[in-house]
Amino acid sequence: MTAARVYCNSETRDTYRRLWSGLWDGIERATGEKITFHFMHGSGIRTIHVDGCKAQVQGCGDALVQRNDPKISLV
């Protein structure tokens, strides 16, 4: 199931970091629920799809690192 689609006219790592962070922050504000990721928190989002653009993957990784809690993920 697709939960969101985002279109962007800039393909830089920082743009995608801000895009991912903004998407997840917006979902949290709209739902009142904290976004969790299965691989970091043991439950939550299991997959993230991108089109293979290097900057998308790097920006997504940067945004995920900002959300990581080492006490939970042990990373």
Predicted model as a PDB file, atoms N, CA, C, CB and O in Angstrom, pLDDT in the B-factor column:
MODEL        1                                                                  
ATOM      1  N   MET A   1       0.836  -1.165   0.000  1.00 73.00           N  
ATOM      2  CA  MET A   1       0.000   0.000   0.000  1.00 73.00           C  
ATOM      3  C   MET A   1       0.890   1.240   0.000  1.00 73.00           C  
ATOM      4  CB  MET A   1      -0.956  -0.009   1.208  1.00 73.00           C  
ATOM      5  O   MET A   1       1.822   1.339   0.798  1.00 73.00           O  
ATOM      6  N   THR A   2       0.610   2.164  -0.874  1.00 76.00           N  
ATOM      7  CA  THR A   2       1.334   3.427  -0.906  1.00 76.00           C  
ATOM      8  C   THR A   2       0.685   4.399   0.064  1.00 76.00           C  
ATOM      9  CB  THR A   2       1.364   4.016  -2.337  1.00 76.00           C  
ATOM     10  O   THR A   2      -0.510   4.679  -0.035  1.00 76.00           O  
ATOM     11  N   ALA A   3       1.465   4.909   0.995  1.00 76.00           N  
ATOM     12  CA  ALA A   3       0.946   5.857   1.984  1.00 76.00           C  
ATOM     13  C   ALA A   3       1.189   7.298   1.567  1.00 76.00           C  
ATOM     14  CB  ALA A   3       1.580   5.603   3.341  1.00 76.00           C  
ATOM     15  O   ALA A   3       0.442   8.194   1.960  1.00 76.00           O  
ATOM     16  N   ALA A   4       2.229   7.525   0.775  1.00 80.00           N  
ATOM     17  CA  ALA A   4       2.542   8.894   0.351  1.00 80.00           C  
ATOM     18  C   ALA A   4       3.389   8.853  -0.909  1.00 80.00           C  
ATOM     19  CB  ALA A   4       3.279   9.674   1.474  1.00 80.00           C  
ATOM     20  O   ALA A   4       4.155   7.917  -1.135  1.00 80.00           O  
ATOM     21  N   ARG A   5       3.236   9.877  -1.715  1.00 82.00           N  
ATOM     22  CA  ARG A   5       4.086  10.095  -2.886  1.00 82.00           C  
ATOM     23  C   ARG A   5       4.543  11.526  -2.844  1.00 82.00           C  
ATOM     24  CB  ARG A   5       3.340   9.778  -4.224  1.00 82.00           C  
ATOM     25  O   ARG A   5       3.765  12.429  -2.539  1.00 82.00           O  
ATOM     26  N   VAL A   6       5.802  11.736  -3.151  1.00 82.00           N  
ATOM     27  CA  VAL A   6       6.357  13.086  -3.114  1.00 82.00           C  
ATOM     28  C   VAL A   6       7.095  13.332  -4.422  1.00 82.00           C  
ATOM     29  CB  VAL A   6       7.309  13.281  -1.885  1.00 82.00           C  
ATOM     30  O   VAL A   6       7.877  12.498  -4.879  1.00 82.00           O  
ATOM     31  N   TYR A   7       6.838  14.477  -5.008  1.00 84.00           N  
ATOM     32  CA  TYR A   7       7.547  14.880  -6.227  1.00 84.00           C  
ATOM     33  C   TYR A   7       8.435  16.064  -5.895  1.00 84.00           C  
ATOM     34  CB  TYR A   7       6.550  15.238  -7.380  1.00 84.00           C  
ATOM     35  O   TYR A   7       8.073  16.919  -5.087  1.00 84.00           O  
ATOM     36  N   CYS A   8       9.583  16.106  -6.514  1.00 85.00           N  
ATOM     37  CA  CYS A   8      10.581  17.102  -6.165  1.00 85.00           C  
ATOM     38  C   CYS A   8      11.369  17.472  -7.422  1.00 85.00           C  
ATOM     39  CB  CYS A   8      11.527  16.575  -5.044  1.00 85.00           C  
ATOM     40  O   CYS A   8      11.615  16.615  -8.270  1.00 85.00           O  
ATOM     41  N   ASN A   9      11.761  18.727  -7.546  1.00 88.00           N  
ATOM     42  CA  ASN A   9      12.516  19.142  -8.726  1.00 88.00           C  
ATOM     43  C   ASN A   9      13.991  19.414  -8.413  1.00 88.00           C  
ATOM     44  CB  ASN A   9      11.884  20.383  -9.326  1.00 88.00           C  
ATOM     45  O   ASN A   9      14.690  20.040  -9.210  1.00 88.00           O  
ATOM     46  N   SER A  10      14.449  18.954  -7.284  1.00 89.00           N  
ATOM     47  CA  SER A  10      15.859  19.091  -6.911  1.00 89.00           C  
ATOM     48  C   SER A  10      16.355  17.729  -6.458  1.00 89.00           C  
ATOM     49  CB  SER A  10      16.061  20.170  -5.786  1.00 89.00           C  
ATOM     50  O   SER A  10      15.672  17.041  -5.700  1.00 89.00           O  
ATOM     51  N   GLU A  11      17.522  17.340  -6.909  1.00 90.00           N  
ATOM     52  CA  GLU A  11      18.028  16.016  -6.562  1.00 90.00           C  
ATOM     53  C   GLU A  11      19.351  16.109  -5.819  1.00 90.00           C  
ATOM     54  CB  GLU A  11      18.192  15.166  -7.813  1.00 90.00           C  
ATOM     55  O   GLU A  11      20.384  15.639  -6.297  1.00 90.00           O  
ATOM     56  N   THR A  12      19.302  16.728  -4.636  1.00 96.00           N  
ATOM     57  CA  THR A  12      20.495  16.770  -3.799  1.00 96.00           C  
ATOM     58  C   THR A  12      20.236  15.980  -2.525  1.00 96.00           C  
ATOM     59  CB  THR A  12      20.895  18.233  -3.469  1.00 96.00           C  
ATOM     60  O   THR A  12      19.093  15.793  -2.109  1.00 96.00           O  
ATOM     61  N   ARG A  13      21.300  15.531  -1.929  1.00 96.00           N  
ATOM     62  CA  ARG A  13      21.206  14.771  -0.681  1.00 96.00           C  
ATOM     63  C   ARG A  13      20.466  15.561   0.390  1.00 96.00           C  
ATOM     64  CB  ARG A  13      22.601  14.390  -0.178  1.00 96.00           C  
ATOM     65  O   ARG A  13      19.597  15.014   1.069  1.00 96.00           O  
ATOM     66  N   ASP A  14      20.798  16.849   0.550  1.00 97.00           N  
ATOM     67  CA  ASP A  14      20.154  17.669   1.572  1.00 97.00           C  
ATOM     68  C   ASP A  14      18.669  17.874   1.275  1.00 97.00           C  
ATOM     69  CB  ASP A  14      20.855  19.019   1.681  1.00 97.00           C  
ATOM     70  O   ASP A  14      17.847  17.863   2.191  1.00 97.00           O  
ATOM     71  N   THR A  15      18.326  18.060   0.012  1.00 95.00           N  
ATOM     72  CA  THR A  15      16.909  18.213  -0.349  1.00 95.00           C  
ATOM     73  C   THR A  15      16.130  16.976   0.057  1.00 95.00           C  
ATOM     74  CB  THR A  15      16.749  18.471  -1.866  1.00 95.00           C  
ATOM     75  O   THR A  15      15.052  17.078   0.642  1.00 95.00           O  
ATOM     76  N   TYR A  16      16.673  15.809  -0.253  1.00 94.00           N  
ATOM     77  CA  TYR A  16      15.968  14.568   0.095  1.00 94.00           C  
ATOM     78  C   TYR A  16      15.946  14.328   1.600  1.00 94.00           C  
ATOM     79  CB  TYR A  16      16.618  13.380  -0.604  1.00 94.00           C  
ATOM     80  O   TYR A  16      14.968  13.788   2.116  1.00 94.00           O  
ATOM     81  N   ARG A  17      16.991  14.712   2.311  1.00 96.00           N  
ATOM     82  CA  ARG A  17      16.960  14.594   3.780  1.00 96.00           C  
ATOM     83  C   ARG A  17      15.818  15.427   4.336  1.00 96.00           C  
ATOM     84  CB  ARG A  17      18.311  15.045   4.407  1.00 96.00           C  
ATOM     85  O   ARG A  17      15.056  14.961   5.183  1.00 96.00           O  
ATOM     86  N   ARG A  18      15.699  16.666   3.854  1.00 96.00           N  
ATOM     87  CA  ARG A  18      14.621  17.537   4.323  1.00 96.00           C  
ATOM     88  C   ARG A  18      13.257  17.007   3.887  1.00 96.00           C  
ATOM     89  CB  ARG A  18      14.822  18.965   3.799  1.00 96.00           C  
ATOM     90  O   ARG A  18      12.279  17.129   4.625  1.00 96.00           O  
ATOM     91  N   LEU A  19      13.189  16.421   2.697  1.00 94.00           N  
ATOM     92  CA  LEU A  19      11.934  15.858   2.208  1.00 94.00           C  
ATOM     93  C   LEU A  19      11.476  14.707   3.099  1.00 94.00           C  
ATOM     94  CB  LEU A  19      12.088  15.379   0.756  1.00 94.00           C  
ATOM     95  O   LEU A  19      10.329  14.688   3.545  1.00 94.00           O  
ATOM     96  N   TRP A  20      12.370  13.741   3.363  1.00 94.00           N  
ATOM     97  CA  TRP A  20      12.012  12.603   4.224  1.00 94.00           C  
ATOM     98  C   TRP A  20      11.653  13.067   5.630  1.00 94.00           C  
ATOM     99  CB  TRP A  20      13.166  11.593   4.287  1.00 94.00           C  
ATOM    100  O   TRP A  20      10.642  12.639   6.187  1.00 94.00           O  
ATOM    101  N   SER A  21      12.466  13.928   6.197  1.00 95.00           N  
ATOM    102  CA  SER A  21      12.180  14.424   7.555  1.00 95.00           C  
ATOM    103  C   SER A  21      10.846  15.155   7.590  1.00 95.00           C  
ATOM    104  CB  SER A  21      13.307  15.361   8.043  1.00 95.00           C  
ATOM    105  O   SER A  21      10.053  14.966   8.513  1.00 95.00           O  
ATOM    106  N   GLY A  22      10.598  15.987   6.586  1.00 94.00           N  
ATOM    107  CA  GLY A  22       9.336  16.725   6.528  1.00 94.00           C  
ATOM    108  C   GLY A  22       8.138  15.809   6.374  1.00 94.00           C  
ATOM    109  O   GLY A  22       7.095  16.038   6.986  1.00 94.00           O  
ATOM    110  N   LEU A  23       8.281  14.767   5.554  1.00 92.00           N  
ATOM    111  CA  LEU A  23       7.193  13.801   5.379  1.00 92.00           C  
ATOM    112  C   LEU A  23       6.871  13.110   6.695  1.00 92.00           C  
ATOM    113  CB  LEU A  23       7.561  12.758   4.311  1.00 92.00           C  
ATOM    114  O   LEU A  23       5.714  13.063   7.113  1.00 92.00           O  
ATOM    115  N   TRP A  24       7.896  12.577   7.344  1.00 93.00           N  
ATOM    116  CA  TRP A  24       7.665  11.860   8.600  1.00 93.00           C  
ATOM    117  C   TRP A  24       7.168  12.787   9.704  1.00 93.00           C  
ATOM    118  CB  TRP A  24       8.941  11.167   9.049  1.00 93.00           C  
ATOM    119  O   TRP A  24       6.299  12.400  10.485  1.00 93.00           O  
ATOM    120  N   ASP A  25       7.705  14.004   9.781  1.00 95.00           N  
ATOM    121  CA  ASP A  25       7.222  14.975  10.775  1.00 95.00           C  
ATOM    122  C   ASP A  25       5.765  15.337  10.521  1.00 95.00           C  
ATOM    123  CB  ASP A  25       8.090  16.247  10.753  1.00 95.00           C  
ATOM    124  O   ASP A  25       4.978  15.458  11.460  1.00 95.00           O  
ATOM    125  N   GLY A  26       5.404  15.511   9.244  1.00 92.00           N  
ATOM    126  CA  GLY A  26       4.022  15.846   8.889  1.00 92.00           C  
ATOM    127  C   GLY A  26       3.053  14.735   9.246  1.00 92.00           C  
ATOM    128  O   GLY A  26       1.954  14.996   9.735  1.00 92.00           O  
ATOM    129  N   ILE A  27       3.456  13.497   9.002  1.00 91.00           N  
ATOM    130  CA  ILE A  27       2.606  12.359   9.370  1.00 91.00           C  
ATOM    131  C   ILE A  27       2.426  12.305  10.881  1.00 91.00           C  
ATOM    132  CB  ILE A  27       3.212  11.030   8.854  1.00 91.00           C  
ATOM    133  O   ILE A  27       1.327  12.046  11.370  1.00 91.00           O  
ATOM    134  N   GLU A  28       3.495  12.548  11.615  1.00 94.00           N  
ATOM    135  CA  GLU A  28       3.401  12.552  13.080  1.00 94.00           C  
ATOM    136  C   GLU A  28       2.450  13.641  13.567  1.00 94.00           C  
ATOM    137  CB  GLU A  28       4.789  12.750  13.707  1.00 94.00           C  
ATOM    138  O   GLU A  28       1.636  13.404  14.459  1.00 94.00           O  
ATOM    139  N   ARG A  29       2.551  14.827  12.986  1.00 95.00           N  
ATOM    140  CA  ARG A  29       1.652  15.924  13.386  1.00 95.00           C  
ATOM    141  C   ARG A  29       0.203  15.593  13.043  1.00 95.00           C  
ATOM    142  CB  ARG A  29       2.067  17.244  12.698  1.00 95.00           C  
ATOM    143  O   ARG A  29      -0.702  15.862  13.834  1.00 95.00           O  
ATOM    144  N   ALA A  30      -0.019  15.013  11.870  1.00 92.00           N  
ATOM    145  CA  ALA A  30      -1.383  14.716  11.422  1.00 92.00           C  
ATOM    146  C   ALA A  30      -2.031  13.597  12.230  1.00 92.00           C  
ATOM    147  CB  ALA A  30      -1.377  14.341   9.954  1.00 92.00           C  
ATOM    148  O   ALA A  30      -3.232  13.633  12.499  1.00 92.00           O  
ATOM    149  N   THR A  31      -1.229  12.598  12.619  1.00 93.00           N  
ATOM    150  CA  THR A  31      -1.793  11.436  13.309  1.00 93.00           C  
ATOM    151  C   THR A  31      -1.647  11.488  14.819  1.00 93.00           C  
ATOM    152  CB  THR A  31      -1.149  10.193  12.804  1.00 93.00           C  
ATOM    153  O   THR A  31      -2.368  10.801  15.541  1.00 93.00           O  
ATOM    154  N   GLY A  32      -0.712  12.305  15.297  1.00 96.00           N  
ATOM    155  CA  GLY A  32      -0.426  12.316  16.725  1.00 96.00           C  
ATOM    156  C   GLY A  32       0.367  11.099  17.177  1.00 96.00           C  
ATOM    157  O   GLY A  32       0.540  10.876  18.375  1.00 96.00           O  
ATOM    158  N   GLU A  33       0.848  10.313  16.219  1.00 94.00           N  
ATOM    159  CA  GLU A  33       1.611   9.099  16.519  1.00 94.00           C  
ATOM    160  C   GLU A  33       3.053   9.266  16.058  1.00 94.00           C  
ATOM    161  CB  GLU A  33       0.968   7.862  15.845  1.00 94.00           C  
ATOM    162  O   GLU A  33       3.300   9.853  15.004  1.00 94.00           O  
ATOM    163  N   LYS A  34       3.993   8.766  16.819  1.00 92.00           N  
ATOM    164  CA  LYS A  34       5.401   8.799  16.437  1.00 92.00           C  
ATOM    165  C   LYS A  34       5.638   7.764  15.337  1.00 92.00           C  
ATOM    166  CB  LYS A  34       6.324   8.529  17.669  1.00 92.00           C  
ATOM    167  O   LYS A  34       5.183   6.625  15.440  1.00 92.00           O  
ATOM    168  N   ILE A  35       6.348   8.164  14.291  1.00 91.00           N  
ATOM    169  CA  ILE A  35       6.710   7.236  13.227  1.00 91.00           C  
ATOM    170  C   ILE A  35       7.787   6.292  13.761  1.00 91.00           C  
ATOM    171  CB  ILE A  35       7.208   8.000  11.950  1.00 91.00           C  
ATOM    172  O   ILE A  35       8.782   6.731  14.336  1.00 91.00           O  
ATOM    173  N   THR A  36       7.575   5.003  13.564  1.00 91.00           N  
ATOM    174  CA  THR A  36       8.575   4.011  13.957  1.00 91.00           C  
ATOM    175  C   THR A  36       8.939   3.162  12.747  1.00 91.00           C  
ATOM    176  CB  THR A  36       8.051   3.118  15.119  1.00 91.00           C  
ATOM    177  O   THR A  36       8.168   3.041  11.795  1.00 91.00           O  
ATOM    178  N   PHE A  37      10.113   2.588  12.805  1.00 91.00           N  
ATOM    179  CA  PHE A  37      10.628   1.762  11.733  1.00 91.00           C  
ATOM    180  C   PHE A  37      10.979   0.397  12.302  1.00 91.00           C  
ATOM    181  CB  PHE A  37      11.857   2.422  11.057  1.00 91.00           C  
ATOM    182  O   PHE A  37      11.656   0.295  13.325  1.00 91.00           O  
ATOM    183  N   HIS A  38      10.518  -0.641  11.636  1.00 91.00           N  
ATOM    184  CA  HIS A  38      10.675  -1.997  12.142  1.00 91.00           C  
ATOM    185  C   HIS A  38      12.126  -2.329  12.464  1.00 91.00           C  
ATOM    186  CB  HIS A  38      10.135  -2.987  11.139  1.00 91.00           C  
ATOM    187  O   HIS A  38      12.406  -2.926  13.503  1.00 91.00           O  
ATOM    188  N   PHE A  39      13.045  -1.953  11.592  1.00 87.00           N  
ATOM    189  CA  PHE A  39      14.445  -2.329  11.800  1.00 87.00           C  
ATOM    190  C   PHE A  39      15.095  -1.563  12.947  1.00 87.00           C  
ATOM    191  CB  PHE A  39      15.233  -2.100  10.531  1.00 87.00           C  
ATOM    192  O   PHE A  39      16.124  -1.997  13.465  1.00 87.00           O  
ATOM    193  N   MET A  40      14.516  -0.427  13.357  1.00 87.00           N  
ATOM    194  CA  MET A  40      15.093   0.349  14.460  1.00 87.00           C  
ATOM    195  C   MET A  40      14.318   0.172  15.756  1.00 87.00           C  
ATOM    196  CB  MET A  40      15.141   1.819  14.095  1.00 87.00           C  
ATOM    197  O   MET A  40      14.907   0.165  16.837  1.00 87.00           O  
ATOM    198  N   HIS A  41      13.006   0.031  15.655  1.00 87.00           N  
ATOM    199  CA  HIS A  41      12.156   0.040  16.840  1.00 87.00           C  
ATOM    200  C   HIS A  41      11.467  -1.293  17.112  1.00 87.00           C  
ATOM    201  CB  HIS A  41      11.123   1.107  16.703  1.00 87.00           C  
ATOM    202  O   HIS A  41      10.830  -1.461  18.151  1.00 87.00           O  
ATOM    203  N   GLY A  42      11.589  -2.240  16.184  1.00 88.00           N  
ATOM    204  CA  GLY A  42      10.941  -3.535  16.367  1.00 88.00           C  
ATOM    205  C   GLY A  42       9.521  -3.585  15.837  1.00 88.00           C  
ATOM    206  O   GLY A  42       8.924  -4.660  15.775  1.00 88.00           O  
ATOM    207  N   SER A  43       8.970  -2.445  15.455  1.00 91.00           N  
ATOM    208  CA  SER A  43       7.643  -2.397  14.848  1.00 91.00           C  
ATOM    209  C   SER A  43       7.561  -1.105  14.028  1.00 91.00           C  
ATOM    210  CB  SER A  43       6.500  -2.463  15.942  1.00 91.00           C  
ATOM    211  O   SER A  43       8.365  -0.188  14.194  1.00 91.00           O  
ATOM    212  N   GLY A  44       6.577  -1.064  13.152  1.00 91.00           N  
ATOM    213  CA  GLY A  44       6.384   0.141  12.349  1.00 91.00           C  
ATOM    214  C   GLY A  44       6.655  -0.095  10.879  1.00 91.00           C  
ATOM    215  O   GLY A  44       6.476  -1.204  10.374  1.00 91.00           O  
ATOM    216  N   ILE A  45       7.086   0.946  10.195  1.00 90.00           N  
ATOM    217  CA  ILE A  45       7.309   0.900   8.755  1.00 90.00           C  
ATOM    218  C   ILE A  45       8.371  -0.146   8.431  1.00 90.00           C  
ATOM    219  CB  ILE A  45       7.730   2.288   8.219  1.00 90.00           C  
ATOM    220  O   ILE A  45       9.445  -0.169   9.032  1.00 90.00           O  
ATOM    221  N   ARG A  46       8.051  -1.009   7.472  1.00 91.00           N  
ATOM    222  CA  ARG A  46       8.972  -2.080   7.090  1.00 91.00           C  
ATOM    223  C   ARG A  46       9.740  -1.777   5.810  1.00 91.00           C  
ATOM    224  CB  ARG A  46       8.212  -3.368   6.923  1.00 91.00           C  
ATOM    225  O   ARG A  46      10.853  -2.272   5.629  1.00 91.00           O  
ATOM    226  N   THR A  47       9.172  -0.979   4.927  1.00 89.00           N  
ATOM    227  CA  THR A  47       9.851  -0.699   3.663  1.00 89.00           C  
ATOM    228  C   THR A  47       9.745   0.770   3.292  1.00 89.00           C  
ATOM    229  CB  THR A  47       9.274  -1.559   2.547  1.00 89.00           C  
ATOM    230  O   THR A  47       8.775   1.447   3.634  1.00 89.00           O  
ATOM    231  N   ILE A  48      10.750   1.243   2.594  1.00 88.00           N  
ATOM    232  CA  ILE A  48      10.767   2.583   2.021  1.00 88.00           C  
ATOM    233  C   ILE A  48      11.208   2.399   0.577  1.00 88.00           C  
ATOM    234  CB  ILE A  48      11.727   3.577   2.823  1.00 88.00           C  
ATOM    235  O   ILE A  48      12.263   1.816   0.326  1.00 88.00           O  
ATOM    236  N   HIS A  49      10.426   2.882  -0.370  1.00 85.00           N  
ATOM    237  CA  HIS A  49      10.746   2.711  -1.784  1.00 85.00           C  
ATOM    238  C   HIS A  49      11.253   4.015  -2.382  1.00 85.00           C  
ATOM    239  CB  HIS A  49       9.520   2.215  -2.558  1.00 85.00           C  
ATOM    240  O   HIS A  49      10.648   5.072  -2.204  1.00 85.00           O  
ATOM    241  N   VAL A  50      12.350   3.928  -3.080  1.00 83.00           N  
ATOM    242  CA  VAL A  50      12.905   5.063  -3.815  1.00 83.00           C  
ATOM    243  C   VAL A  50      13.201   4.580  -5.230  1.00 83.00           C  
ATOM    244  CB  VAL A  50      14.203   5.639  -3.115  1.00 83.00           C  
ATOM    245  O   VAL A  50      13.157   3.380  -5.498  1.00 83.00           O  
ATOM    246  N   ASP A  51      13.501   5.506  -6.133  1.00 81.00           N  
ATOM    247  CA  ASP A  51      13.741   5.095  -7.518  1.00 81.00           C  
ATOM    248  C   ASP A  51      15.205   4.801  -7.824  1.00 81.00           C  
ATOM    249  CB  ASP A  51      13.249   6.159  -8.449  1.00 81.00           C  
ATOM    250  O   ASP A  51      15.561   4.641  -8.992  1.00 81.00           O  
ATOM    251  N   GLY A  52      16.038   4.729  -6.837  1.00 79.00           N  
ATOM    252  CA  GLY A  52      17.427   4.357  -7.041  1.00 79.00           C  
ATOM    253  C   GLY A  52      18.386   5.520  -7.172  1.00 79.00           C  
ATOM    254  O   GLY A  52      19.586   5.313  -7.346  1.00 79.00           O  
ATOM    255  N   CYS A  53      17.890   6.721  -7.093  1.00 88.00           N  
ATOM    256  CA  CYS A  53      18.745   7.903  -7.160  1.00 88.00           C  
ATOM    257  C   CYS A  53      19.647   7.920  -5.918  1.00 88.00           C  
ATOM    258  CB  CYS A  53      17.887   9.219  -7.256  1.00 88.00           C  
ATOM    259  O   CYS A  53      19.165   7.806  -4.791  1.00 88.00           O  
ATOM    260  N   LYS A  54      20.944   8.062  -6.136  1.00 93.00           N  
ATOM    261  CA  LYS A  54      21.912   8.041  -5.036  1.00 93.00           C  
ATOM    262  C   LYS A  54      21.574   9.065  -3.958  1.00 93.00           C  
ATOM    263  CB  LYS A  54      23.316   8.300  -5.567  1.00 93.00           C  
ATOM    264  O   LYS A  54      21.643   8.762  -2.767  1.00 93.00           O  
ATOM    265  N   ALA A  55      21.204  10.292  -4.377  1.00 94.00           N  
ATOM    266  CA  ALA A  55      20.888  11.341  -3.410  1.00 94.00           C  
ATOM    267  C   ALA A  55      19.664  10.987  -2.570  1.00 94.00           C  
ATOM    268  CB  ALA A  55      20.657  12.663  -4.130  1.00 94.00           C  
ATOM    269  O   ALA A  55      19.605  11.336  -1.391  1.00 94.00           O  
ATOM    270  N   GLN A  56      18.676  10.290  -3.167  1.00 92.00           N  
ATOM    271  CA  GLN A  56      17.490   9.874  -2.401  1.00 92.00           C  
ATOM    272  C   GLN A  56      17.884   8.922  -1.285  1.00 92.00           C  
ATOM    273  CB  GLN A  56      16.449   9.205  -3.321  1.00 92.00           C  
ATOM    274  O   GLN A  56      17.455   9.079  -0.141  1.00 92.00           O  
ATOM    275  N   VAL A  57      18.691   7.950  -1.620  1.00 92.00           N  
ATOM    276  CA  VAL A  57      19.106   6.941  -0.640  1.00 92.00           C  
ATOM    277  C   VAL A  57      19.945   7.590   0.464  1.00 92.00           C  
ATOM    278  CB  VAL A  57      19.907   5.806  -1.330  1.00 92.00           C  
ATOM    279  O   VAL A  57      19.743   7.314   1.647  1.00 92.00           O  
ATOM    280  N   GLN A  58      20.878   8.444   0.075  1.00 95.00           N  
ATOM    281  CA  GLN A  58      21.719   9.115   1.071  1.00 95.00           C  
ATOM    282  C   GLN A  58      20.890  10.031   1.967  1.00 95.00           C  
ATOM    283  CB  GLN A  58      22.825   9.922   0.380  1.00 95.00           C  
ATOM    284  O   GLN A  58      21.081  10.042   3.183  1.00 95.00           O  
ATOM    285  N   GLY A  59      19.971  10.799   1.379  1.00 95.00           N  
ATOM    286  CA  GLY A  59      19.126  11.699   2.160  1.00 95.00           C  
ATOM    287  C   GLY A  59      18.213  10.939   3.103  1.00 95.00           C  
ATOM    288  O   GLY A  59      17.989  11.356   4.240  1.00 95.00           O  
ATOM    289  N   CYS A  60      17.686   9.816   2.623  1.00 93.00           N  
ATOM    290  CA  CYS A  60      16.840   8.973   3.478  1.00 93.00           C  
ATOM    291  C   CYS A  60      17.667   8.432   4.643  1.00 93.00           C  
ATOM    292  CB  CYS A  60      16.215   7.799   2.660  1.00 93.00           C  
ATOM    293  O   CYS A  60      17.215   8.442   5.788  1.00 93.00           O  
ATOM    294  N   GLY A  61      18.866   7.965   4.351  1.00 93.00           N  
ATOM    295  CA  GLY A  61      19.747   7.471   5.414  1.00 93.00           C  
ATOM    296  C   GLY A  61      20.062   8.546   6.434  1.00 93.00           C  
ATOM    297  O   GLY A  61      20.059   8.285   7.637  1.00 93.00           O  
ATOM    298  N   ASP A  62      20.336   9.760   5.958  1.00 96.00           N  
ATOM    299  CA  ASP A  62      20.619  10.868   6.880  1.00 96.00           C  
ATOM    300  C   ASP A  62      19.415  11.145   7.784  1.00 96.00           C  
ATOM    301  CB  ASP A  62      20.996  12.143   6.091  1.00 96.00           C  
ATOM    302  O   ASP A  62      19.568  11.366   8.985  1.00 96.00           O  
ATOM    303  N   ALA A  63      18.223  11.131   7.197  1.00 95.00           N  
ATOM    304  CA  ALA A  63      17.008  11.388   7.981  1.00 95.00           C  
ATOM    305  C   ALA A  63      16.761  10.269   8.987  1.00 95.00           C  
ATOM    306  CB  ALA A  63      15.790  11.540   7.053  1.00 95.00           C  
ATOM    307  O   ALA A  63      16.305  10.524  10.102  1.00 95.00           O  
ATOM    308  N   LEU A  64      17.060   9.035   8.599  1.00 93.00           N  
ATOM    309  CA  LEU A  64      16.886   7.912   9.527  1.00 93.00           C  
ATOM    310  C   LEU A  64      17.890   7.979  10.674  1.00 93.00           C  
ATOM    311  CB  LEU A  64      17.030   6.579   8.784  1.00 93.00           C  
ATOM    312  O   LEU A  64      17.542   7.691  11.819  1.00 93.00           O  
ATOM    313  N   VAL A  65      19.122   8.353  10.378  1.00 93.00           N  
ATOM    314  CA  VAL A  65      20.138   8.485  11.430  1.00 93.00           C  
ATOM    315  C   VAL A  65      19.684   9.498  12.475  1.00 93.00           C  
ATOM    316  CB  VAL A  65      21.500   8.910  10.828  1.00 93.00           C  
ATOM    317  O   VAL A  65      19.903   9.296  13.669  1.00 93.00           O  
ATOM    318  N   GLN A  66      19.052  10.587  12.032  1.00 92.00           N  
ATOM    319  CA  GLN A  66      18.559  11.597  12.969  1.00 92.00           C  
ATOM    320  C   GLN A  66      17.463  11.048  13.877  1.00 92.00           C  
ATOM    321  CB  GLN A  66      18.037  12.805  12.207  1.00 92.00           C  
ATOM    322  O   GLN A  66      17.291  11.530  14.997  1.00 92.00           O  
ATOM    323  N   ARG A  67      16.719  10.046  13.408  1.00 89.00           N  
ATOM    324  CA  ARG A  67      15.631   9.468  14.192  1.00 89.00           C  
ATOM    325  C   ARG A  67      16.062   8.272  15.034  1.00 89.00           C  
ATOM    326  CB  ARG A  67      14.517   9.054  13.279  1.00 89.00           C  
ATOM    327  O   ARG A  67      15.298   7.788  15.868  1.00 89.00           O  
ATOM    328  N   ASN A  68      17.272   7.803  14.818  1.00 88.00           N  
ATOM    329  CA  ASN A  68      17.755   6.623  15.523  1.00 88.00           C  
ATOM    330  C   ASN A  68      17.955   6.896  17.006  1.00 88.00           C  
ATOM    331  CB  ASN A  68      19.052   6.141  14.908  1.00 88.00           C  
ATOM    332  O   ASN A  68      18.510   7.925  17.391  1.00 88.00           O  
ATOM    333  N   ASP A  69      17.501   5.972  17.825  1.00 84.00           N  
ATOM    334  CA  ASP A  69      17.778   5.993  19.260  1.00 84.00           C  
ATOM    335  C   ASP A  69      18.638   4.774  19.559  1.00 84.00           C  
ATOM    336  CB  ASP A  69      16.447   5.993  20.120  1.00 84.00           C  
ATOM    337  O   ASP A  69      18.125   3.657  19.619  1.00 84.00           O  
ATOM    338  N   PRO A  70      19.952   4.976  19.748  1.00 85.00           N  
ATOM    339  CA  PRO A  70      20.854   3.840  19.950  1.00 85.00           C  
ATOM    340  C   PRO A  70      20.456   2.923  21.105  1.00 85.00           C  
ATOM    341  CB  PRO A  70      22.237   4.344  20.187  1.00 85.00           C  
ATOM    342  O   PRO A  70      20.774   1.734  21.087  1.00 85.00           O  
ATOM    343  N   LYS A  71      19.775   3.456  22.092  1.00 84.00           N  
ATOM    344  CA  LYS A  71      19.356   2.635  23.232  1.00 84.00           C  
ATOM    345  C   LYS A  71      18.334   1.582  22.780  1.00 84.00           C  
ATOM    346  CB  LYS A  71      18.757   3.527  24.355  1.00 84.00           C  
ATOM    347  O   LYS A  71      18.245   0.505  23.371  1.00 84.00           O  
ATOM    348  N   ILE A  72      17.566   1.899  21.734  1.00 80.00           N  
ATOM    349  CA  ILE A  72      16.548   0.966  21.230  1.00 80.00           C  
ATOM    350  C   ILE A  72      17.120   0.098  20.115  1.00 80.00           C  
ATOM    351  CB  ILE A  72      15.310   1.735  20.723  1.00 80.00           C  
ATOM    352  O   ILE A  72      16.966  -1.123  20.133  1.00 80.00           O  
ATOM    353  N   SER A  73      17.780   0.731  19.140  1.00 79.00           N  
ATOM    354  CA  SER A  73      18.265  -0.009  17.968  1.00 79.00           C  
ATOM    355  C   SER A  73      19.581  -0.734  18.210  1.00 79.00           C  
ATOM    356  CB  SER A  73      18.430   0.931  16.808  1.00 79.00           C  
ATOM    357  O   SER A  73      19.923  -1.669  17.486  1.00 79.00           O  
ATOM    358  N   LEU A  74      20.318  -0.305  19.229  1.00 79.00           N  
ATOM    359  CA  LEU A  74      21.646  -0.843  19.525  1.00 79.00           C  
ATOM    360  C   LEU A  74      22.637  -0.561  18.394  1.00 79.00           C  
ATOM    361  CB  LEU A  74      21.559  -2.348  19.776  1.00 79.00           C  
ATOM    362  O   LEU A  74      23.648  -1.249  18.254  1.00 79.00           O  
ATOM    363  N   VAL A  75      22.332   0.458  17.594  1.00 77.00           N  
ATOM    364  CA  VAL A  75      23.228   0.871  16.503  1.00 77.00           C  
ATOM    365  C   VAL A  75      23.726   2.262  16.782  1.00 77.00           C  
ATOM    366  CB  VAL A  75      22.517   0.816  15.125  1.00 77.00           C  
ATOM    367  O   VAL A  75      24.495   2.812  15.995  1.00 77.00           O  
TER     368      VAL A  75                                                      
ENDMDL                                                                          
END                                                                             
